[in-house]
Amino acid sequence: MEMQPGQMAYDRAITVFSPDGRLFQVEYAREAVRRGATTAGVVFEDGVVLVADRRIPNPKLAEPASLEKIHQIDEHIGCATAGLVADARVLVDYARLTSQINRVTYADGISVELLVRRICDYKQQYTQFGGVRPFGTALLVGGYDESGVHLFETEPSGSLTSFKATSTGGNKTPVMELFEQKYKPGIDADAATLLALEGLRQSLDDGATLATVEVCTLQRGKGWHRLGAEEIQKYLGRLPPASPAKNRA
């Protein structure tokens, strides 16, 4: 995009709207999310599954387990992150602190929606004041509470949306197309995990595999569970054949 005279003032300042009502810094933060690894979440009858592609800078030397993209927030809430990893860690710590304050104050776990709104309020503050920048990360927050099972997507702008199945990060378009075609309300945990992995496979470049995928489930009565390598391999072996032609974002 060619810079016009005077545009740099709108481009650099988070507190200044451009003449057409845009905040460029927020849009750049969204671009950081689009350049991140793909994550996805699927709601099932009594829980939610979160999956994330762990991109390894040097696959021969790096420890895949050190690149954590899915984090436990509380006994009943977890989140998958896409975008700048350091920004995501700050938001995860904030979410954990908020959840624990609620548990100490009210002797009960925080509701998923209330926690997501607190996170988004925190993110939105960084779009209003000079001297700061927006968080360059999007969180998929999933969990269950007394009102049911929930899956939310939070954006760098501080907006939130609830989904039955969704994806964020790089190349999410083919993932969303698959979910729109195949998702059915009331599916069980097994079917949801298969669907989430099939969706994540749609985002991969030609020749890439799900060898470093991370999978976690939050299920009422069972709580938080991070699938081990053997469990994930069993699911990958059950995936239907990949489509020969996939749409690219």
Rosetta silent file (secondary structure, phi, psi, omega in degrees, C-alpha in Angstrom):
SEQUENCE: MEMQPGQMAYDRAITVFSPDGRLFQVEYAREAVRRGATTAGVVFEDGVVLVADRRIPNPKLAEPASLEKIHQIDEHIGCATAGLVADARVLVDYARLTSQINRVTYADGISVELLVRRICDYKQQYTQFGGVRPFGTALLVGGYDESGVHLFETEPSGSLTSFKATSTGGNKTPVMELFEQKYKPGIDADAATLLALEGLRQSLDDGATLATVEVCTLQRGKGWHRLGAEEIQKYLGRLPPASPAKNRA
SCORE:     score description
SCORE:     0.000 S_00000001
   1 L     0.000  124.835 -177.951    0.000    0.000    0.000 S_00000001
   2 L   -76.488  131.947 -179.717    1.509    3.303   -1.076 S_00000001
   3 L   -74.615  132.274  175.266    1.793    5.882    1.700 S_00000001
   4 L   -93.837  151.976  178.075   -0.012    9.159    1.106 S_00000001
   5 L   -55.580  129.612  178.720    1.379   12.446    2.475 S_00000001
   6 L    89.241  -10.189 -178.147    0.264   12.857    6.068 S_00000001
   7 H   -70.930  -26.176 -176.038   -0.846    9.254    6.476 S_00000001
   8 H   -57.385  -32.094  179.727    2.093    8.421    8.746 S_00000001
   9 H   -63.187  -40.406  178.100    0.441   10.279   11.646 S_00000001
  10 H   -75.711  -30.573 -175.156   -2.557    7.940   11.536 S_00000001
  11 H   -70.359  -34.422 -172.376   -0.340    4.963   10.836 S_00000001
  12 H   -96.551  -24.643 -171.773    1.852    5.343   13.914 S_00000001
  13 L   -99.660  125.287  179.687   -0.520    6.683   16.576 S_00000001
  14 L   -74.007  -21.898 -174.790   -2.945    4.328   18.330 S_00000001
  15 L   -93.020    2.692 -175.423   -5.008    7.237   19.661 S_00000001
  16 L  -117.099  124.129  173.954   -5.695    8.883   16.286 S_00000001
  17 L   -76.692  144.488  169.655   -8.410    7.787   13.873 S_00000001
  18 L   -74.985  164.890 -177.903   -7.704    8.031   10.162 S_00000001
  19 L   -57.556  -26.037  179.222  -10.194   10.157    8.177 S_00000001
  20 L   -97.299   19.331  171.616  -12.131    7.011    7.208 S_00000001
  21 L    80.848   24.170 -177.856  -12.477    5.858   10.832 S_00000001
  22 L  -105.340  148.569  170.545   -9.689    3.276   10.965 S_00000001
  23 L  -111.371  101.304 -172.076   -7.150    2.526   13.691 S_00000001
  24 H   -62.130  -36.364 -178.358   -4.179    1.229   11.740 S_00000001
  25 H   -62.890  -35.984  176.732   -2.347   -0.151   14.760 S_00000001
  26 H   -67.198  -39.029  178.869   -5.294   -2.420   15.574 S_00000001
  27 H   -67.424  -35.362  176.360   -5.361   -3.629   11.981 S_00000001
  28 H   -66.991  -35.807  176.936   -1.632   -4.359   12.141 S_00000001
  29 H   -64.693  -38.001  175.721   -2.231   -6.379   15.316 S_00000001
  30 H   -62.881  -36.280  178.196   -4.833   -8.410   13.424 S_00000001
  31 H   -65.169  -35.148  176.095   -2.207   -9.031   10.749 S_00000001
  32 H   -61.832  -36.811  177.029    0.116  -10.425   13.441 S_00000001
  33 H   -66.520  -44.895 -178.662   -2.639  -12.913   14.282 S_00000001
  34 H   -63.399  -24.200  178.508   -3.079  -13.867   10.615 S_00000001
  35 L   -87.339   -4.848 -178.526    0.660  -14.597   10.422 S_00000001
  36 L   -83.412  173.768  178.028    0.484  -16.902   13.458 S_00000001
  37 L   -68.933  154.951 -176.579   -0.039  -20.648   13.562 S_00000001
  38 L   -78.854  139.132  172.543   -3.563  -21.959   13.095 S_00000001
  39 E  -129.168  158.354  179.914   -5.723  -22.860   16.079 S_00000001
  40 E  -151.294  156.859  177.122   -9.245  -24.286   16.211 S_00000001
  41 E  -143.076  144.544  179.459  -11.957  -25.183   18.709 S_00000001
  42 E  -136.343  129.320  177.148  -15.069  -27.357   18.524 S_00000001
  43 E   -85.109  136.438  172.382  -17.914  -27.566   21.050 S_00000001
  44 E  -122.687 -172.229 -167.094  -19.376  -30.997   21.796 S_00000001
  45 L   -58.099  -37.155 -178.523  -22.263  -32.190   23.968 S_00000001
  46 L  -135.161   28.872  179.098  -20.574  -31.686   27.354 S_00000001
  47 E   179.869 -164.410 -178.489  -17.306  -29.930   26.616 S_00000001
  48 E  -146.333  145.294  176.073  -14.966  -28.364   24.093 S_00000001
  49 E  -114.546  137.495  177.726  -11.813  -29.468   22.268 S_00000001
  50 E  -119.391  134.576  177.779   -8.979  -27.077   21.378 S_00000001
  51 E  -130.605  150.396 -179.291   -6.278  -27.859   18.815 S_00000001
  52 E  -148.327  143.448  176.071   -3.225  -25.871   17.722 S_00000001
  53 E   -90.174  116.838  179.188   -0.468  -26.224   15.179 S_00000001
  54 L   -92.305  102.277  178.443    2.911  -25.849   16.891 S_00000001
  55 L   -79.184  125.458 -176.839    5.276  -24.424   14.317 S_00000001
  56 L  -103.000  121.924 -178.563    8.849  -25.336   15.228 S_00000001
  57 L   -58.458  -44.562  178.555   11.581  -22.907   14.062 S_00000001
  58 L  -131.620   92.692 -172.667   14.220  -25.657   13.926 S_00000001
  59 L   -60.956  -21.765 -178.744   12.549  -29.092   14.019 S_00000001
  60 L   -78.700  -28.245 -173.776   15.861  -30.920   14.462 S_00000001
  61 L  -114.222  -25.742 -175.342   16.917  -29.078   17.622 S_00000001
  62 L   -77.002  149.893  174.011   13.811  -27.554   19.208 S_00000001
  63 L   -91.922  111.765 -177.283   11.756  -29.302   21.882 S_00000001
  64 H   -56.855  -35.043 -177.242    8.130  -29.284   20.624 S_00000001
  65 H   -64.509  -20.539 -178.916    6.734  -29.478   24.166 S_00000001
  66 H   -78.314  -16.053 -179.962    8.296  -26.091   24.984 S_00000001
  67 L   -96.025   77.089 -175.563    6.117  -24.362   22.353 S_00000001
  68 L   -83.488  121.268  179.232    2.863  -24.367   24.287 S_00000001
  69 L  -108.907  -14.757  178.778   -0.077  -22.934   22.326 S_00000001
  70 E  -119.641  128.327 -172.835   -2.924  -24.232   24.523 S_00000001
  71 E  -125.236  142.453  173.396   -3.073  -23.146   28.158 S_00000001
  72 E   -85.144  127.633  179.005   -5.190  -24.140   31.125 S_00000001
  73 E   -94.713  -46.395  178.827   -6.802  -21.106   32.769 S_00000001
  74 E  -149.009 -175.219 -178.975   -8.845  -22.848   35.475 S_00000001
  75 L   -61.144  -26.358 -173.003  -10.271  -26.283   36.169 S_00000001
  76 L  -120.919    7.795 -176.414  -13.049  -25.639   33.652 S_00000001
  77 E  -137.770  139.179  173.910  -11.518  -23.137   31.199 S_00000001
  78 E  -141.418  170.374  178.756   -8.684  -23.262   28.673 S_00000001
  79 E  -147.727  148.439  172.650   -7.488  -21.196   25.725 S_00000001
  80 E  -111.173  141.006 -173.062   -5.604  -21.602   22.463 S_00000001
  81 E  -116.872  146.363  175.347   -3.467  -18.713   21.233 S_00000001
  82 E  -139.066  133.438 -178.443   -2.560  -17.400   17.778 S_00000001
  83 E   121.325 -143.933 -178.534   -0.224  -14.503   17.048 S_00000001
  84 L   -73.844  119.413 -173.976    2.619  -13.116   19.129 S_00000001
  85 H   -62.349  -42.158 -178.047    3.530  -15.728   21.749 S_00000001
  86 H   -63.860  -40.959  177.084    4.856  -13.227   24.311 S_00000001
  87 H   -62.333  -40.400 -179.685    1.649  -11.160   24.128 S_00000001
  88 H   -63.043  -39.614 -179.654   -0.388  -14.331   24.582 S_00000001
  89 H   -61.218  -39.609  178.661    1.557  -15.270   27.732 S_00000001
  90 H   -63.791  -43.118  179.970    0.693  -11.918   29.325 S_00000001
  91 H   -68.344  -36.877  177.419   -3.005  -12.392   28.561 S_00000001
  92 H   -63.970  -43.677  177.526   -2.957  -15.976   29.846 S_00000001
  93 H   -61.781  -41.366  178.168   -1.402  -14.818   33.128 S_00000001
  94 H   -62.872  -43.118  179.950   -4.037  -12.064   33.391 S_00000001
  95 H   -63.804  -41.366  179.178   -6.819  -14.583   32.738 S_00000001
  96 H   -64.666  -42.548  179.203   -5.474  -16.974   35.374 S_00000001
  97 H   -63.443  -45.181  179.169   -5.204  -14.181   37.943 S_00000001
  98 H   -60.633  -42.636  179.739   -8.744  -12.964   37.198 S_00000001
  99 H   -64.764  -41.715 -178.800  -10.093  -16.501   37.498 S_00000001
 100 H   -70.989  -35.686  176.273   -8.325  -17.137   40.811 S_00000001
 101 H   -61.071  -42.825  178.194   -9.485  -13.809   42.282 S_00000001
 102 H   -62.780  -40.831 -178.708  -13.058  -14.802   41.463 S_00000001
 103 H   -67.726  -39.614  178.496  -12.570  -18.231   43.053 S_00000001
 104 H   -69.234  -40.011 -176.360  -11.081  -16.768   46.236 S_00000001
 105 H   -72.372  -43.631 -172.655  -13.734  -14.023   46.475 S_00000001
 106 H  -112.737    2.034 -179.732  -16.833  -16.098   45.706 S_00000001
 107 L    56.005   36.599 -179.572  -15.642  -19.668   46.424 S_00000001
 108 L  -156.502  154.690  178.280  -16.692  -20.619   42.895 S_00000001
 109 L   -71.593  146.976  179.856  -15.235  -20.777   39.401 S_00000001
 110 L   -71.580  148.042  176.030  -15.737  -17.785   37.131 S_00000001
 111 L   -72.183  151.083 -176.272  -18.186  -18.131   34.247 S_00000001
 112 H   -61.206  -45.625 -177.214  -16.589  -18.482   30.823 S_00000001
 113 H   -65.109  -39.973  179.560  -18.325  -15.427   29.371 S_00000001
 114 H   -63.559  -42.159  178.872  -17.429  -13.186   32.304 S_00000001
 115 H   -62.911  -43.310 -179.739  -13.763  -14.163   32.052 S_00000001
 116 H   -62.850  -40.406  178.459  -13.746  -13.524   28.302 S_00000001
 117 H   -64.692  -37.200  176.745  -15.328  -10.102   28.808 S_00000001
 118 H   -64.599  -43.230  178.191  -12.660   -9.229   31.389 S_00000001
 119 H   -60.904  -44.250 -177.631   -9.912  -10.281   28.960 S_00000001
 120 H   -69.670  -34.144  174.178  -11.490   -8.225   26.173 S_00000001
 121 H   -61.190  -41.602  179.368  -11.877   -5.182   28.439 S_00000001
 122 H   -63.901  -44.311  179.450   -8.157   -5.480   29.187 S_00000001
 123 H   -65.957  -38.227 -177.009   -7.289   -5.779   25.489 S_00000001
 124 H   -65.749  -32.291  178.655   -9.533   -2.857   24.547 S_00000001
 125 H   -58.643  -31.368 -178.315   -7.708   -0.522   26.953 S_00000001
 126 L   -81.345    6.866  172.587   -4.588   -0.995   24.809 S_00000001
 127 L  -108.845    4.286 -173.226   -6.415    0.496   21.817 S_00000001
 128 L  -113.203  -28.447 -168.068   -7.229    3.769   23.599 S_00000001
 129 L  -114.039  144.974  177.054   -4.089    5.202   25.187 S_00000001
 130 L   -71.123  156.784  178.618   -0.825    6.568   23.814 S_00000001
 131 L    85.426   -1.148  177.402    2.479    4.919   24.674 S_00000001
 132 L  -129.365  170.076  174.053    1.107    1.376   24.360 S_00000001
 133 L  -130.208  157.963  178.050    0.267   -0.929   21.475 S_00000001
 134 L   -65.672  156.793  174.594   -2.539   -3.477   21.014 S_00000001
 135 L   -71.805  126.024 -179.348   -1.934   -7.117   21.876 S_00000001
 136 L   -88.749   50.867 -178.763   -0.959   -8.921   18.678 S_00000001
 137 E  -149.118  149.827  174.538   -2.730  -12.124   19.628 S_00000001
 138 E  -118.399  140.149  179.666   -6.155  -13.730   19.423 S_00000001
 139 E  -113.364  135.573  165.441   -7.412  -16.207   22.000 S_00000001
 140 E   -99.914  111.733 -176.779   -9.888  -19.032   21.545 S_00000001
 141 E  -106.719  122.185 -179.084  -11.320  -19.474   25.041 S_00000001
 142 E  -128.099  153.037  177.448  -13.336  -22.614   25.722 S_00000001
 143 E   170.082 -170.454 -178.444  -14.900  -24.193   28.773 S_00000001
 144 E  -138.150  153.389  175.993  -18.069  -25.045   30.635 S_00000001
 145 E  -153.074 -166.099 -176.473  -20.060  -23.581   33.511 S_00000001
 146 L   -63.267  -24.735 -177.418  -23.589  -23.687   34.950 S_00000001
 147 L   -90.514   -3.859  177.434  -25.029  -22.099   31.810 S_00000001
 148 E   132.008 -160.322  179.870  -23.507  -24.643   29.410 S_00000001
 149 E  -103.518  138.651 -173.488  -20.483  -25.145   27.172 S_00000001
 150 E  -136.073  149.284  173.104  -18.890  -22.119   25.528 S_00000001
 151 E  -140.309  119.702 -178.035  -16.281  -21.240   22.914 S_00000001
 152 E  -120.594  146.409  169.232  -15.282  -17.592   22.366 S_00000001
 153 E  -110.306  130.484  176.552  -12.885  -15.879   19.995 S_00000001
 154 E  -112.074  139.207 -178.520  -11.250  -12.650   21.197 S_00000001
 155 L  -108.292  163.283  177.661   -9.614  -10.187   18.795 S_00000001
 156 L   -57.304  -26.281  179.572   -6.851   -7.604   19.334 S_00000001
 157 L   -71.351  -17.638 -175.372   -9.505   -4.870   19.207 S_00000001
 158 L   100.275    3.157  177.680  -11.183   -6.285   22.318 S_00000001
 159 L   -81.719  156.516  179.221  -14.230   -7.680   20.516 S_00000001
 160 E  -137.670  148.711  178.773  -15.545  -11.161   21.296 S_00000001
 161 E  -142.062  139.324  177.835  -17.741  -13.648   19.458 S_00000001
 162 E   -94.991  139.147 -178.057  -19.222  -16.965   20.579 S_00000001
 163 L  -134.639  158.647  168.123  -18.983  -19.964   18.245 S_00000001
 164 L   -86.978  -32.603  174.690  -19.941  -23.639   18.081 S_00000001
 165 E  -156.120  136.317 -178.070  -16.775  -24.271   16.071 S_00000001
 166 E  -158.247  170.485  179.119  -14.180  -21.788   14.884 S_00000001
 167 E  -143.904  152.383  174.291  -10.583  -21.201   13.897 S_00000001
 168 E  -145.247  169.966 -175.768   -8.122  -18.326   14.078 S_00000001
 169 L    97.686 -159.200 -176.191   -4.555  -17.650   13.034 S_00000001
 170 L   -71.446  140.591  173.474   -2.989  -18.316    9.664 S_00000001
 171 L    52.110   48.422 -178.273   -5.005  -19.808    6.791 S_00000001
 172 L   -81.667  -15.512 -174.453   -8.203  -20.256    8.795 S_00000001
 173 H   -57.770  -50.545  178.912  -10.549  -19.951    5.787 S_00000001
 174 H   -64.776  -27.545  177.033  -10.428  -23.627    4.681 S_00000001
 175 H   -66.438  -46.839  179.992  -10.824  -24.690    8.313 S_00000001
 176 H   -64.028  -37.457  178.631  -13.994  -22.631    8.698 S_00000001
 177 H   -62.640  -40.728  178.222  -15.348  -23.974    5.402 S_00000001
 178 H   -66.252  -43.631  179.593  -14.917  -27.555    6.634 S_00000001
 179 H   -61.160  -41.062  179.566  -16.573  -26.764    9.976 S_00000001
 180 H   -62.615  -33.279 -179.341  -19.533  -25.159    8.199 S_00000001
 181 H   -78.174  -39.823 -166.469  -19.964  -28.299    6.122 S_00000001
 182 H  -110.751  -15.442 -176.042  -19.474  -30.976    8.763 S_00000001
 183 L   -70.341  135.913  175.349  -20.263  -29.576   12.214 S_00000001
 184 L  -131.150  129.711  178.569  -23.426  -30.952   13.848 S_00000001
 185 L   -58.573  143.924  176.153  -24.745  -29.815   17.254 S_00000001
 186 L    84.580    9.166  177.531  -24.642  -32.446   19.987 S_00000001
 187 L   -67.442  159.887 -178.359  -21.661  -34.426   18.684 S_00000001
 188 L   -90.311  176.958 -175.344  -19.595  -36.324   21.245 S_00000001
 189 H   -62.322  -38.465 -178.873  -16.012  -35.682   22.323 S_00000001
 190 H   -63.676  -47.280 -179.542  -14.576  -38.297   19.971 S_00000001
 191 H   -66.783  -36.777 -179.992  -16.294  -36.860   16.882 S_00000001
 192 H   -66.392  -39.819  178.969  -15.398  -33.296   17.885 S_00000001
 193 H   -65.033  -42.882  177.243  -11.705  -34.169   18.235 S_00000001
 194 H   -62.244  -42.622 -179.482  -11.676  -35.827   14.816 S_00000001
 195 H   -65.137  -42.163  179.771  -13.434  -32.828   13.264 S_00000001
 196 H   -62.447  -42.377  179.320  -11.030  -30.355   14.882 S_00000001
 197 H   -69.397  -38.685  177.017   -7.999  -32.288   13.611 S_00000001
 198 H   -63.554  -39.913  177.853   -9.495  -32.663   10.143 S_00000001
 199 H   -63.865  -45.440 -179.149  -10.132  -28.925   10.107 S_00000001
 200 H   -62.807  -35.422  177.534   -6.581  -28.102   11.210 S_00000001
 201 H   -60.702  -32.316  179.864   -5.227  -30.376    8.473 S_00000001
 202 H   -63.229  -24.052 -176.116   -7.035  -28.195    5.915 S_00000001
 203 L   -85.638  -10.560 -172.635   -4.845  -25.240    6.922 S_00000001
 204 L   -75.693  147.930  172.543   -1.532  -26.984    6.291 S_00000001
 205 L   -70.763  159.394  178.783    0.718  -26.242    3.348 S_00000001
 206 L   -57.727  131.154  179.546    1.321  -29.028    0.857 S_00000001
 207 L    92.373  -15.597  179.527    3.686  -31.584    2.335 S_00000001
 208 L   -81.142  156.786 -179.506    3.131  -30.475    5.952 S_00000001
 209 L  -129.484  174.066  177.408    1.752  -32.859    8.575 S_00000001
 210 L   -94.675   31.356 -175.681    0.070  -32.726   11.961 S_00000001
 211 L   -63.736  -28.513 -176.694    3.142  -34.228   13.649 S_00000001
 212 L  -111.109   21.349 -177.787    3.427  -31.344   16.131 S_00000001
 213 E   -68.318  147.599  177.815   -0.270  -30.725   16.755 S_00000001
 214 E  -115.413  132.911 -175.725   -1.407  -29.955   20.313 S_00000001
 215 E  -134.099  129.442  176.642   -4.828  -31.184   21.493 S_00000001
 216 E  -136.532  146.843  176.614   -6.662  -30.492   24.763 S_00000001
 217 E  -124.742  147.830  172.106  -10.191  -31.200   25.923 S_00000001
 218 E  -124.785  114.139 -172.960  -12.343  -29.697   28.661 S_00000001
 219 E  -131.665  134.171 -179.224  -15.239  -31.975   29.546 S_00000001
 220 L   -59.245  129.288 -178.673  -17.829  -31.738   32.293 S_00000001
 221 L    90.454  -20.059 -179.644  -17.108  -34.376   34.940 S_00000001
 222 L  -118.042  -21.240  177.333  -13.607  -35.046   33.571 S_00000001
 223 E    74.136 -148.096 -174.139  -12.072  -31.570   33.565 S_00000001
 224 E   -85.098  135.163  177.022   -8.912  -30.646   31.661 S_00000001
 225 E  -144.527  124.710  175.391   -7.045  -33.244   29.622 S_00000001
 226 E   -99.868  119.883 -176.422   -4.037  -32.772   27.347 S_00000001
 227 L   -69.427  137.668  176.468   -3.800  -35.615   24.861 S_00000001
 228 L   -79.990  172.562 -176.614   -0.519  -37.499   24.730 S_00000001
 229 H   -60.384  -39.654 -179.042    1.390  -38.320   21.563 S_00000001
 230 H   -68.186  -40.361  177.852   -0.049  -41.857   21.360 S_00000001
 231 H   -62.187  -43.234 -179.473   -3.627  -40.635   21.765 S_00000001
 232 H   -64.255  -41.543 -179.889   -3.132  -38.028   19.045 S_00000001
 233 H   -62.122  -35.597  177.806   -1.619  -40.591   16.670 S_00000001
 234 H   -64.036  -41.665  177.430   -4.667  -42.826   17.091 S_00000001
 235 H   -66.150  -42.633 -179.686   -6.940  -39.954   16.091 S_00000001
 236 H   -61.913  -34.212  178.023   -4.725  -39.028   13.141 S_00000001
 237 H   -68.883  -18.901 -179.222   -4.908  -42.627   11.924 S_00000001
 238 L   -96.832   -2.925 -178.825   -8.708  -42.388   11.864 S_00000001
 239 L   -66.081  143.956  175.250   -8.911  -39.179    9.818 S_00000001
 240 L   -66.312  159.398  179.220  -10.611  -39.469    6.413 S_00000001
 241 L   -56.020  142.988 -179.659   -8.364  -39.103    3.341 S_00000001
 242 L   -70.169  146.231  176.561   -7.313  -35.528    2.680 S_00000001
 243 L   -66.852  136.448 -178.351   -8.978  -33.691   -0.164 S_00000001
 244 L   -66.692  -26.814  179.609   -6.645  -33.480   -3.189 S_00000001
 245 L  -126.673  117.431 -178.972   -7.488  -29.816   -3.743 S_00000001
 246 L  -114.571  141.671  176.557   -7.831  -27.462   -0.779 S_00000001
 247 L   -72.703  139.029  179.554   -8.807  -23.833   -0.879 S_00000001
 248 L  -107.193  142.317  179.131   -6.093  -21.498    0.346 S_00000001
 249 L   -73.462    0.000    0.000   -6.723  -18.337    2.309 S_00000001
